[in-house]
């Protein structure tokens, strides 16, 4: 049996929420989780949309390996 480990070099995650506070909480939780596997935030992109008078918030966070 051959067991091989490889480092994750890049990871992109998508988040969505009904409020900015909820979105920020989700992102911060995942930042802490990814620190455990030695990934840091490389970039963040966010967007707001309005549908039926309600706001929807989304974000894309690119994590990269610490060098």
N, CA, C and O atoms as a Tripos MOL2 file, in Angstrom:
@<TRIPOS>MOLECULE
protein
  268   267    67     0     0
PROTEIN
NO_CHARGES

@<TRIPOS>ATOM
      1 N           0.8450   -1.1720    0.0000 N.3       1 UNK1
      2 CA          0.0000    0.0000    0.0000 C.3       1 UNK1
      3 C           0.8960    1.2430    0.0000 C.2       1 UNK1
      4 O           1.7940    1.3750    0.8320 O.2       1 UNK1
      5 N           0.6400    2.1380   -0.9320 N.am      2 UNK2
      6 CA          1.4300    3.3520   -1.0740 C.3       2 UNK2
      7 C           0.6220    4.5470   -0.5730 C.2       2 UNK2
      8 O          -0.4410    4.8590   -1.1110 O.2       2 UNK2
      9 N           1.1350    5.2070    0.4570 N.am      3 UNK3
     10 CA          0.4440    6.3490    1.0470 C.3       3 UNK3
     11 C           1.2620    7.6050    0.7810 C.2       3 UNK3
     12 O           2.4390    7.6670    1.1360 O.2       3 UNK3
     13 N           0.6450    8.6100    0.1570 N.am      4 UNK4
     14 CA          1.3700    9.8040   -0.2370 C.3       4 UNK4
     15 C           0.6220   11.0500    0.2140 C.2       4 UNK4
     16 O          -0.5910   11.1540    0.0300 O.2       4 UNK4
     17 N           1.3480   11.9940    0.8060 N.am      5 UNK5
     18 CA          0.7620   13.2570    1.2350 C.3       5 UNK5
     19 C           1.2170   14.3780    0.3080 C.2       5 UNK5
     20 O           2.3840   14.4400   -0.0790 O.2       5 UNK5
     21 N           0.2940   15.2540   -0.0410 N.am      6 UNK6
     22 CA          0.6410   16.4110   -0.8520 C.3       6 UNK6
     23 C           0.0810   17.6600   -0.1910 C.2       6 UNK6
     24 O          -1.0110   17.6370    0.3760 O.2       6 UNK6
     25 N           0.8230   18.7310   -0.2660 N.am      7 UNK7
     26 CA          0.3740   19.9940    0.2940 C.3       7 UNK7
     27 C          -0.6620   20.6490   -0.6140 C.2       7 UNK7
     28 O          -0.5620   20.5790   -1.8390 O.2       7 UNK7
     29 N          -1.6430   21.2780   -0.0070 N.am      8 UNK8
     30 CA         -2.6020   22.0770   -0.7630 C.3       8 UNK8
     31 C          -1.9390   23.4250   -0.9900 C.2       8 UNK8
     32 O          -1.5640   24.1010   -0.0320 O.2       8 UNK8
     33 N          -1.7900   23.8240   -2.2520 N.am      9 UNK9
     34 CA         -1.1120   25.0760   -2.5590 C.3       9 UNK9
     35 C          -2.0950   26.2230   -2.7530 C.2       9 UNK9
     36 O          -1.8050   27.3590   -2.3770 O.2       9 UNK9
     37 N          -3.2390   25.9400   -3.3300 N.am     10 UNK10
     38 CA         -4.2690   26.9500   -3.5750 C.3      10 UNK10
     39 C          -5.6390   26.3570   -3.2930 C.2      10 UNK10
     40 O          -5.8930   25.1740   -3.5210 O.2      10 UNK10
     41 N          -6.5080   27.2170   -2.7900 N.am     11 UNK11
     42 CA         -7.8730   26.7800   -2.4850 C.3      11 UNK11
     43 C          -8.7840   27.9930   -2.6460 C.2      11 UNK11
     44 O          -8.4810   29.0690   -2.1320 O.2      11 UNK11
     45 N          -9.8850   27.8250   -3.3510 N.am     12 UNK12
     46 CA        -10.8530   28.9020   -3.5410 C.3      12 UNK12
     47 C         -12.1660   28.4680   -2.9080 C.2      12 UNK12
     48 O         -12.6640   27.3720   -3.1660 O.2      12 UNK12
     49 N         -12.7220   29.3490   -2.0720 N.am     13 UNK13
     50 CA        -13.9770   29.0310   -1.3920 C.3      13 UNK13
     51 C         -14.9970   30.1330   -1.6490 C.2      13 UNK13
     52 O         -14.6490   31.3070   -1.7730 O.2      13 UNK13
     53 N         -16.2520   29.7340   -1.7270 N.am     14 UNK14
     54 CA        -17.3500   30.6480   -2.0060 C.3      14 UNK14
     55 C         -18.2660   30.7160   -0.7930 C.2      14 UNK14
     56 O         -18.5420   29.7040   -0.1490 O.2      14 UNK14
     57 N         -18.7290   31.9160   -0.4930 N.am     15 UNK15
     58 CA        -19.5840   32.1390    0.6690 C.3      15 UNK15
     59 C         -20.7800   32.9840    0.2540 C.2      15 UNK15
     60 O         -20.6820   33.8120   -0.6520 O.2      15 UNK15
     61 N         -21.9160   32.7680    0.9260 N.am     16 UNK16
     62 CA        -23.0890   33.6120    0.6970 C.3      16 UNK16
     63 C         -23.8530   33.7410    2.0050 C.2      16 UNK16
     64 O         -23.8350   32.8420    2.8450 O.2      16 UNK16
     65 N         -24.5320   34.8900    2.1620 N.am     17 UNK17
     66 CA        -25.2720   35.1420    3.3940 C.3      17 UNK17
     67 C         -26.3150   36.2210    3.1400 C.2      17 UNK17
     68 O         -26.2950   36.9120    2.1210 O.2      17 UNK17
     69 N         -27.2220   36.3410    4.0960 N.am     18 UNK18
     70 CA        -28.2890   37.3360    3.9950 C.3      18 UNK18
     71 C         -27.8880   38.6660    4.6290 C.2      18 UNK18
     72 O         -28.5620   39.6780    4.4340 O.2      18 UNK18
     73 N         -26.7740   38.6660    5.3990 N.am     19 UNK19
     74 CA        -26.2990   39.9140    5.9960 C.3      19 UNK19
     75 C         -24.7740   39.9570    5.9340 C.2      19 UNK19
     76 O         -24.1060   38.9270    5.8490 O.2      19 UNK19
     77 N         -24.2470   41.1730    5.9790 N.am     20 UNK20
     78 CA        -22.7890   41.3250    5.9540 C.3      20 UNK20
     79 C         -22.1430   40.7140    7.1970 C.2      20 UNK20
     80 O         -21.0570   40.1410    7.1120 O.2      20 UNK20
     81 N         -22.7980   40.8320    8.3380 N.am     21 UNK21
     82 CA        -22.2460   40.2760    9.5700 C.3      21 UNK21
     83 C         -22.1450   38.7570    9.4850 C.2      21 UNK21
     84 O         -21.1500   38.1710    9.9110 O.2      21 UNK21
     85 N         -23.1650   38.1330    8.9410 N.am     22 UNK22
     86 CA        -23.1550   36.6720    8.7870 C.3      22 UNK22
     87 C         -22.0760   36.2380    7.7960 C.2      22 UNK22
     88 O         -21.3870   35.2410    8.0160 O.2      22 UNK22
     89 N         -21.9340   36.9860    6.7120 N.am     23 UNK23
     90 CA        -20.9040   36.6750    5.7170 C.3      23 UNK23
     91 C         -19.5180   36.7980    6.3380 C.2      23 UNK23
     92 O         -18.6740   35.9220    6.1460 O.2      23 UNK23
     93 N         -19.2770   37.8680    7.0730 N.am     24 UNK24
     94 CA        -17.9870   38.0740    7.7230 C.3      24 UNK24
     95 C         -17.6910   36.9510    8.7150 C.2      24 UNK24
     96 O         -16.5570   36.4810    8.7930 O.2      24 UNK24
     97 N         -18.6850   36.5240    9.4600 N.am     25 UNK25
     98 CA        -18.5050   35.4360   10.4350 C.3      25 UNK25
     99 C         -18.1180   34.1330    9.7330 C.2      25 UNK25
    100 O         -17.2260   33.4190   10.1920 O.2      25 UNK25
    101 N         -18.7850   33.8260    8.6240 N.am     26 UNK26
    102 CA        -18.4730   32.6040    7.8670 C.3      26 UNK26
    103 C         -17.0420   32.6380    7.3370 C.2      26 UNK26
    104 O         -16.3170   31.6470    7.4130 O.2      26 UNK26
    105 N         -16.6460   33.7880    6.7990 N.am     27 UNK27
    106 CA        -15.2960   33.9140    6.2350 C.3      27 UNK27
    107 C         -14.2490   33.8080    7.3420 C.2      27 UNK27
    108 O         -13.2530   33.1030    7.1810 O.2      27 UNK27
    109 N         -14.4600   34.4950    8.4560 N.am     28 UNK28
    110 CA        -13.4970   34.4410    9.5610 C.3      28 UNK28
    111 C         -13.3470   33.0380   10.1300 C.2      28 UNK28
    112 O         -12.2430   32.6310   10.4910 O.2      28 UNK28
    113 N         -14.4370   32.3040   10.2130 N.am     29 UNK29
    114 CA        -14.3800   30.9160   10.6850 C.3      29 UNK29
    115 C         -13.5140   30.0740    9.7540 C.2      29 UNK29
    116 O         -12.6910   29.2790   10.2080 O.2      29 UNK29
    117 N         -13.7070   30.2550    8.4570 N.am     30 UNK30
    118 CA        -12.9440   29.4620    7.4990 C.3      30 UNK30
    119 C         -11.4750   29.8890    7.4510 C.2      30 UNK30
    120 O         -10.6020   29.0570    7.2060 O.2      30 UNK30
    121 N         -11.1950   31.1660    7.6800 N.am     31 UNK31
    122 CA         -9.8020   31.6190    7.7600 C.3      31 UNK31
    123 C          -9.0940   30.8880    8.8920 C.2      31 UNK31
    124 O          -7.9700   30.4160    8.7190 O.2      31 UNK31
    125 N          -9.7410   30.7910   10.0450 N.am     32 UNK32
    126 CA         -9.1450   30.0780   11.1790 C.3      32 UNK32
    127 C          -8.9500   28.5950   10.8650 C.2      32 UNK32
    128 O          -7.9270   28.0160   11.2310 O.2      32 UNK32
    129 N          -9.9170   27.9820   10.1940 N.am     33 UNK33
    130 CA         -9.7920   26.5650    9.8210 C.3      33 UNK33
    131 C          -8.6260   26.3520    8.8570 C.2      33 UNK33
    132 O          -7.8930   25.3700    8.9720 O.2      33 UNK33
    133 N          -8.4580   27.2620    7.9180 N.am     34 UNK34
    134 CA         -7.3990   27.1010    6.9150 C.3      34 UNK34
    135 C          -6.0150   27.4190    7.4620 C.2      34 UNK34
    136 O          -5.0130   26.9800    6.8970 O.2      34 UNK34
    137 N          -5.9460   28.1680    8.5420 N.am     35 UNK35
    138 CA         -4.6450   28.4030    9.1830 C.3      35 UNK35
    139 C          -4.0550   27.0850    9.6640 C.2      35 UNK35
    140 O          -2.8360   26.9120    9.6670 O.2      35 UNK35
    141 N          -4.9170   26.1560   10.0730 N.am     36 UNK36
    142 CA         -4.4610   24.8510   10.5570 C.3      36 UNK36
    143 C          -3.7530   24.0540    9.4650 C.2      36 UNK36
    144 O          -2.8890   23.2280    9.7610 O.2      36 UNK36
    145 N          -4.1140   24.2950    8.2100 N.am     37 UNK37
    146 CA         -3.4530   23.5930    7.0990 C.3      37 UNK37
    147 C          -2.5120   24.5380    6.3530 C.2      37 UNK37
    148 O          -2.1830   24.3280    5.1850 O.2      37 UNK37
    149 N          -2.0840   25.6010    7.0750 N.am     38 UNK38
    150 CA         -1.0710   26.5400    6.6030 C.3      38 UNK38
    151 C          -1.4490   27.2680    5.3100 C.2      38 UNK38
    152 O          -0.6180   27.4470    4.4190 O.2      38 UNK38
    153 N          -2.7030   27.6790    5.2240 N.am     39 UNK39
    154 CA         -3.1410   28.4960    4.0950 C.3      39 UNK39
    155 C          -3.4680   29.8890    4.6170 C.2      39 UNK39
    156 O          -4.0220   30.0410    5.7060 O.2      39 UNK39
    157 N          -3.1230   30.8940    3.8400 N.am     40 UNK40
    158 CA         -3.4370   32.2720    4.1980 C.3      40 UNK40
    159 C          -4.3110   32.8830    3.1080 C.2      40 UNK40
    160 O          -4.3880   32.3540    1.9990 O.2      40 UNK40
    161 N          -4.9580   33.9800    3.4190 N.am     41 UNK41
    162 CA         -5.8110   34.6570    2.4400 C.3      41 UNK41
    163 C          -4.9270   35.3710    1.4260 C.2      41 UNK41
    164 O          -4.0630   36.1690    1.7900 O.2      41 UNK41
    165 N          -5.1540   35.0770    0.1670 N.am     42 UNK42
    166 CA         -4.4210   35.7500   -0.9040 C.3      42 UNK42
    167 C          -5.2520   36.9000   -1.4710 C.2      42 UNK42
    168 O          -4.7260   37.9800   -1.7400 O.2      42 UNK42
    169 N          -6.5490   36.6630   -1.6490 N.am     43 UNK43
    170 CA         -7.4230   37.7330   -2.1380 C.3      43 UNK43
    171 C          -8.8650   37.4400   -1.7600 C.2      43 UNK43
    172 O          -9.2500   36.2980   -1.5080 O.2      43 UNK43
    173 N          -9.6610   38.5250   -1.7290 N.am     44 UNK44
    174 CA        -11.0810   38.4310   -1.4260 C.3      44 UNK44
    175 C         -11.8300   39.2800   -2.4350 C.2      44 UNK44
    176 O         -11.4390   40.4110   -2.7260 O.2      44 UNK44
    177 N         -12.9010   38.7290   -2.9610 N.am     45 UNK45
    178 CA        -13.7800   39.4580   -3.8700 C.3      45 UNK45
    179 C         -15.1970   39.3060   -3.3410 C.2      45 UNK45
    180 O         -15.6030   38.2090   -2.9570 O.2      45 UNK45
    181 N         -15.9530   40.3990   -3.3180 N.am     46 UNK46
    182 CA        -17.3080   40.3020   -2.7800 C.3      46 UNK46
    183 C         -18.2880   41.0380   -3.6790 C.2      46 UNK46
    184 O         -17.9090   41.8790   -4.4940 O.2      46 UNK46
    185 N         -19.5520   40.6970   -3.5080 N.am     47 UNK47
    186 CA        -20.5940   41.2660   -4.3470 C.3      47 UNK47
    187 C         -21.9020   41.3130   -3.5640 C.2      47 UNK47
    188 O         -22.1630   40.4810   -2.6960 O.2      47 UNK47
    189 N         -22.7120   42.3120   -3.8980 N.am     48 UNK48
    190 CA        -24.0340   42.4520   -3.3040 C.3      48 UNK48
    191 C         -25.0710   42.4310   -4.4190 C.2      48 UNK48
    192 O         -24.8890   43.0580   -5.4620 O.2      48 UNK48
    193 N         -26.1510   41.7100   -4.1920 N.am     49 UNK49
    194 CA        -27.2400   41.6510   -5.1770 C.3      49 UNK49
    195 C         -28.5540   41.9360   -4.4570 C.2      49 UNK49
    196 O         -28.7110   41.6430   -3.2710 O.2      49 UNK49
    197 N         -29.4870   42.5110   -5.1960 N.am     50 UNK50
    198 CA        -30.8110   42.7980   -4.6540 C.3      50 UNK50
    199 C         -31.8330   42.0400   -5.4960 C.2      50 UNK50
    200 O         -31.8740   42.1780   -6.7180 O.2      50 UNK50
    201 N         -32.6530   41.2420   -4.8270 N.am     51 UNK51
    202 CA        -33.7110   40.4940   -5.5070 C.3      51 UNK51
    203 C         -34.9610   40.5700   -4.6440 C.2      51 UNK51
    204 O         -34.9110   40.2710   -3.4510 O.2      51 UNK51
    205 N         -36.0520   40.9570   -5.2220 N.am     52 UNK52
    206 CA        -37.3270   41.0800   -4.5070 C.3      52 UNK52
    207 C         -37.1950   41.9830   -3.2750 C.2      52 UNK52
    208 O         -37.8210   41.7290   -2.2450 O.2      52 UNK52
    209 N         -36.3840   43.0280   -3.3860 N.am     53 UNK53
    210 CA        -36.2000   43.9580   -2.2870 C.3      53 UNK53
    211 C         -35.3190   43.4620   -1.1610 C.2      53 UNK53
    212 O         -35.1790   44.1490   -0.1490 O.2      53 UNK53
    213 N         -34.7190   42.2890   -1.3030 N.am     54 UNK54
    214 CA        -33.8390   41.7230   -0.2790 C.3      54 UNK54
    215 C         -32.3990   41.7500   -0.7790 C.2      54 UNK54
    216 O         -32.1320   41.5450   -1.9630 O.2      54 UNK54
    217 N         -31.4850   42.0050    0.1390 N.am     55 UNK55
    218 CA        -30.0700   42.0160   -0.2000 C.3      55 UNK55
    219 C         -29.4790   40.6190   -0.0020 C.2      55 UNK55
    220 O         -29.8230   39.9130    0.9470 O.2      55 UNK55
    221 N         -28.5930   40.2390   -0.9080 N.am     56 UNK56
    222 CA        -27.8630   38.9830   -0.8140 C.3      56 UNK56
    223 C         -26.3860   39.3080   -0.9900 C.2      56 UNK56
    224 O         -26.0060   40.0320   -1.9100 O.2      56 UNK56
    225 N         -25.5670   38.7760   -0.1150 N.am     57 UNK57
    226 CA        -24.1400   39.0570   -0.1250 C.3      57 UNK57
    227 C         -23.3750   37.7720   -0.4360 C.2      57 UNK57
    228 O         -23.7120   36.6960    0.0570 O.2      57 UNK57
    229 N         -22.3480   37.9050   -1.2550 N.am     58 UNK58
    230 CA        -21.5160   36.7520   -1.5750 C.3      58 UNK58
    231 C         -20.0560   37.1840   -1.6210 C.2      58 UNK58
    232 O         -19.7390   38.3570   -1.8130 O.2      58 UNK58
    233 N         -19.1820   36.2050   -1.4400 N.am     59 UNK59
    234 CA        -17.7460   36.4790   -1.4730 C.3      59 UNK59
    235 C         -17.0050   35.2490   -1.9750 C.2      59 UNK59
    236 O         -17.4350   34.1100   -1.7910 O.2      59 UNK59
    237 N         -15.8780   35.5230   -2.6150 N.am     60 UNK60
    238 CA        -14.9590   34.4800   -3.0480 C.3      60 UNK60
    239 C         -13.6330   34.7710   -2.3630 C.2      60 UNK60
    240 O         -13.1000   35.8760   -2.4700 O.2      60 UNK60
    241 N         -13.1050   33.7830   -1.6630 N.am     61 UNK61
    242 CA        -11.8390   33.9470   -0.9610 C.3      61 UNK61
    243 C         -10.8320   32.9530   -1.5400 C.2      61 UNK61
    244 O         -11.0780   31.7480   -1.5910 O.2      61 UNK61
    245 N          -9.6910   33.4940   -1.9740 N.am     62 UNK62
    246 CA         -8.6190   32.6660   -2.5060 C.3      62 UNK62
    247 C          -7.5810   32.4840   -1.4020 C.2      62 UNK62
    248 O          -6.9980   33.4560   -0.9210 O.2      62 UNK62
    249 N          -7.3590   31.2440   -1.0100 N.am     63 UNK63
    250 CA         -6.3610   30.9110   -0.0100 C.3      63 UNK63
    251 C          -5.1300   30.3470   -0.7280 C.2      63 UNK63
    252 O          -5.2600   29.6170   -1.7100 O.2      63 UNK63
    253 N          -3.9460   30.6880   -0.2350 N.am     64 UNK64
    254 CA         -2.7060   30.1810   -0.8240 C.3      64 UNK64
    255 C          -1.7960   29.6920    0.2830 C.2      64 UNK64
    256 O          -1.8990   30.1280    1.4290 O.2      64 UNK64
    257 N          -0.9100   28.7870   -0.0700 N.am     65 UNK65
    258 CA          0.0270   28.2140    0.9090 C.3      65 UNK65
    259 C           0.9750   29.2780    1.4070 C.2      65 UNK65
    260 O           1.4120   30.1400    0.6440 O.2      65 UNK65
    261 N           1.2970   29.2180    2.7030 N.am     66 UNK66
    262 CA          2.3010   30.1170    3.2760 C.3      66 UNK66
    263 C           3.6650   29.6550    2.8110 C.2      66 UNK66
    264 O           3.9630   28.4610    2.8060 O.2      66 UNK66
    265 N           4.4810   30.6020    2.4240 N.am     67 UNK67
    266 CA          5.8070   30.2410    1.9250 C.3      67 UNK67
    267 C           6.8720   30.6310    2.9050 C.2      67 UNK67
    268 O           8.0550   30.4050    2.6540 O.2      67 UNK67
@<TRIPOS>BOND
     1     1     2 1
     2     2     3 1
     3     3     4 2
     4     3     5 am
     5     5     6 1
     6     6     7 1
     7     7     8 2
     8     7     9 am
     9     9    10 1
    10    10    11 1
    11    11    12 2
    12    11    13 am
    13    13    14 1
    14    14    15 1
    15    15    16 2
    16    15    17 am
    17    17    18 1
    18    18    19 1
    19    19    20 2
    20    19    21 am
    21    21    22 1
    22    22    23 1
    23    23    24 2
    24    23    25 am
    25    25    26 1
    26    26    27 1
    27    27    28 2
    28    27    29 am
    29    29    30 1
    30    30    31 1
    31    31    32 2
    32    31    33 am
    33    33    34 1
    34    34    35 1
    35    35    36 2
    36    35    37 am
    37    37    38 1
    38    38    39 1
    39    39    40 2
    40    39    41 am
    41    41    42 1
    42    42    43 1
    43    43    44 2
    44    43    45 am
    45    45    46 1
    46    46    47 1
    47    47    48 2
    48    47    49 am
    49    49    50 1
    50    50    51 1
    51    51    52 2
    52    51    53 am
    53    53    54 1
    54    54    55 1
    55    55    56 2
    56    55    57 am
    57    57    58 1
    58    58    59 1
    59    59    60 2
    60    59    61 am
    61    61    62 1
    62    62    63 1
    63    63    64 2
    64    63    65 am
    65    65    66 1
    66    66    67 1
    67    67    68 2
    68    67    69 am
    69    69    70 1
    70    70    71 1
    71    71    72 2
    72    71    73 am
    73    73    74 1
    74    74    75 1
    75    75    76 2
    76    75    77 am
    77    77    78 1
    78    78    79 1
    79    79    80 2
    80    79    81 am
    81    81    82 1
    82    82    83 1
    83    83    84 2
    84    83    85 am
    85    85    86 1
    86    86    87 1
    87    87    88 2
    88    87    89 am
    89    89    90 1
    90    90    91 1
    91    91    92 2
    92    91    93 am
    93    93    94 1
    94    94    95 1
    95    95    96 2
    96    95    97 am
    97    97    98 1
    98    98    99 1
    99    99   100 2
   100    99   101 am
   101   101   102 1
   102   102   103 1
   103   103   104 2
   104   103   105 am
   105   105   106 1
   106   106   107 1
   107   107   108 2
   108   107   109 am
   109   109   110 1
   110   110   111 1
   111   111   112 2
   112   111   113 am
   113   113   114 1
   114   114   115 1
   115   115   116 2
   116   115   117 am
   117   117   118 1
   118   118   119 1
   119   119   120 2
   120   119   121 am
   121   121   122 1
   122   122   123 1
   123   123   124 2
   124   123   125 am
   125   125   126 1
   126   126   127 1
   127   127   128 2
   128   127   129 am
   129   129   130 1
   130   130   131 1
   131   131   132 2
   132   131   133 am
   133   133   134 1
   134   134   135 1
   135   135   136 2
   136   135   137 am
   137   137   138 1
   138   138   139 1
   139   139   140 2
   140   139   141 am
   141   141   142 1
   142   142   143 1
   143   143   144 2
   144   143   145 am
   145   145   146 1
   146   146   147 1
   147   147   148 2
   148   147   149 am
   149   149   150 1
   150   150   151 1
   151   151   152 2
   152   151   153 am
   153   153   154 1
   154   154   155 1
   155   155   156 2
   156   155   157 am
   157   157   158 1
   158   158   159 1
   159   159   160 2
   160   159   161 am
   161   161   162 1
   162   162   163 1
   163   163   164 2
   164   163   165 am
   165   165   166 1
   166   166   167 1
   167   167   168 2
   168   167   169 am
   169   169   170 1
   170   170   171 1
   171   171   172 2
   172   171   173 am
   173   173   174 1
   174   174   175 1
   175   175   176 2
   176   175   177 am
   177   177   178 1
   178   178   179 1
   179   179   180 2
   180   179   181 am
   181   181   182 1
   182   182   183 1
   183   183   184 2
   184   183   185 am
   185   185   186 1
   186   186   187 1
   187   187   188 2
   188   187   189 am
   189   189   190 1
   190   190   191 1
   191   191   192 2
   192   191   193 am
   193   193   194 1
   194   194   195 1
   195   195   196 2
   196   195   197 am
   197   197   198 1
   198   198   199 1
   199   199   200 2
   200   199   201 am
   201   201   202 1
   202   202   203 1
   203   203   204 2
   204   203   205 am
   205   205   206 1
   206   206   207 1
   207   207   208 2
   208   207   209 am
   209   209   210 1
   210   210   211 1
   211   211   212 2
   212   211   213 am
   213   213   214 1
   214   214   215 1
   215   215   216 2
   216   215   217 am
   217   217   218 1
   218   218   219 1
   219   219   220 2
   220   219   221 am
   221   221   222 1
   222   222   223 1
   223   223   224 2
   224   223   225 am
   225   225   226 1
   226   226   227 1
   227   227   228 2
   228   227   229 am
   229   229   230 1
   230   230   231 1
   231   231   232 2
   232   231   233 am
   233   233   234 1
   234   234   235 1
   235   235   236 2
   236   235   237 am
   237   237   238 1
   238   238   239 1
   239   239   240 2
   240   239   241 am
   241   241   242 1
   242   242   243 1
   243   243   244 2
   244   243   245 am
   245   245   246 1
   246   246   247 1
   247   247   248 2
   248   247   249 am
   249   249   250 1
   250   250   251 1
   251   251   252 2
   252   251   253 am
   253   253   254 1
   254   254   255 1
   255   255   256 2
   256   255   257 am
   257   257   258 1
   258   258   259 1
   259   259   260 2
   260   259   261 am
   261   261   262 1
   262   262   263 1
   263   263   264 2
   264   263   265 am
   265   265   266 1
   266   266   267 1
   267   267   268 2
@<TRIPOS>SUBSTRUCTURE
     1 UNK1         2 RESIDUE 1 A UNK
     2 UNK2         6 RESIDUE 1 A UNK
     3 UNK3        10 RESIDUE 1 A UNK
     4 UNK4        14 RESIDUE 1 A UNK
     5 UNK5        18 RESIDUE 1 A UNK
     6 UNK6        22 RESIDUE 1 A UNK
     7 UNK7        26 RESIDUE 1 A UNK
     8 UNK8        30 RESIDUE 1 A UNK
     9 UNK9        34 RESIDUE 1 A UNK
    10 UNK10       38 RESIDUE 1 A UNK
    11 UNK11       42 RESIDUE 1 A UNK
    12 UNK12       46 RESIDUE 1 A UNK
    13 UNK13       50 RESIDUE 1 A UNK
    14 UNK14       54 RESIDUE 1 A UNK
    15 UNK15       58 RESIDUE 1 A UNK
    16 UNK16       62 RESIDUE 1 A UNK
    17 UNK17       66 RESIDUE 1 A UNK
    18 UNK18       70 RESIDUE 1 A UNK
    19 UNK19       74 RESIDUE 1 A UNK
    20 UNK20       78 RESIDUE 1 A UNK
    21 UNK21       82 RESIDUE 1 A UNK
    22 UNK22       86 RESIDUE 1 A UNK
    23 UNK23       90 RESIDUE 1 A UNK
    24 UNK24       94 RESIDUE 1 A UNK
    25 UNK25       98 RESIDUE 1 A UNK
    26 UNK26      102 RESIDUE 1 A UNK
    27 UNK27      106 RESIDUE 1 A UNK
    28 UNK28      110 RESIDUE 1 A UNK
    29 UNK29      114 RESIDUE 1 A UNK
    30 UNK30      118 RESIDUE 1 A UNK
    31 UNK31      122 RESIDUE 1 A UNK
    32 UNK32      126 RESIDUE 1 A UNK
    33 UNK33      130 RESIDUE 1 A UNK
    34 UNK34      134 RESIDUE 1 A UNK
    35 UNK35      138 RESIDUE 1 A UNK
    36 UNK36      142 RESIDUE 1 A UNK
    37 UNK37      146 RESIDUE 1 A UNK
    38 UNK38      150 RESIDUE 1 A UNK
    39 UNK39      154 RESIDUE 1 A UNK
    40 UNK40      158 RESIDUE 1 A UNK
    41 UNK41      162 RESIDUE 1 A UNK
    42 UNK42      166 RESIDUE 1 A UNK
    43 UNK43      170 RESIDUE 1 A UNK
    44 UNK44      174 RESIDUE 1 A UNK
    45 UNK45      178 RESIDUE 1 A UNK
    46 UNK46      182 RESIDUE 1 A UNK
    47 UNK47      186 RESIDUE 1 A UNK
    48 UNK48      190 RESIDUE 1 A UNK
    49 UNK49      194 RESIDUE 1 A UNK
    50 UNK50      198 RESIDUE 1 A UNK
    51 UNK51      202 RESIDUE 1 A UNK
    52 UNK52      206 RESIDUE 1 A UNK
    53 UNK53      210 RESIDUE 1 A UNK
    54 UNK54      214 RESIDUE 1 A UNK
    55 UNK55      218 RESIDUE 1 A UNK
    56 UNK56      222 RESIDUE 1 A UNK
    57 UNK57      226 RESIDUE 1 A UNK
    58 UNK58      230 RESIDUE 1 A UNK
    59 UNK59      234 RESIDUE 1 A UNK
    60 UNK60      238 RESIDUE 1 A UNK
    61 UNK61      242 RESIDUE 1 A UNK
    62 UNK62      246 RESIDUE 1 A UNK
    63 UNK63      250 RESIDUE 1 A UNK
    64 UNK64      254 RESIDUE 1 A UNK
    65 UNK65      258 RESIDUE 1 A UNK
    66 UNK66      262 RESIDUE 1 A UNK
    67 UNK67      266 RESIDUE 1 A UNK
